[in-house]
Amino acid sequence: MLVYLAQQPTGPEFGKASPLGLLVILILLAGTVLLVRSMNKHLKGLPETFEPEHPEPDQKADEGTEPGVIAAEDAEPKTSS
């Protein structure tokens, strides 16, 4: 085992890493940094809460309202006379 580790790796492909690989890694890192900075700018512009400050009377903005649930008053068919 020690003899194997002590040998210098040799072969036709050893040491022929392309600088193109380094360039690709640097471009990916720069793109990641730019995306993170852009995301942080957008997140800072968001409000702390999305609840309306002054809901209109026709909006159902109470805490118990679940999307997709029909209220009891809306569930009954309306009859016209």
Secondary structure, DSSP 8 states (H G I E B T S, - for coil): -HHHHHS---STTTT---HHHHHHHHHHHHHHHHHHHHHHHHHHTS-S--S-SS--TTS--STT--TT---HHHHS-----
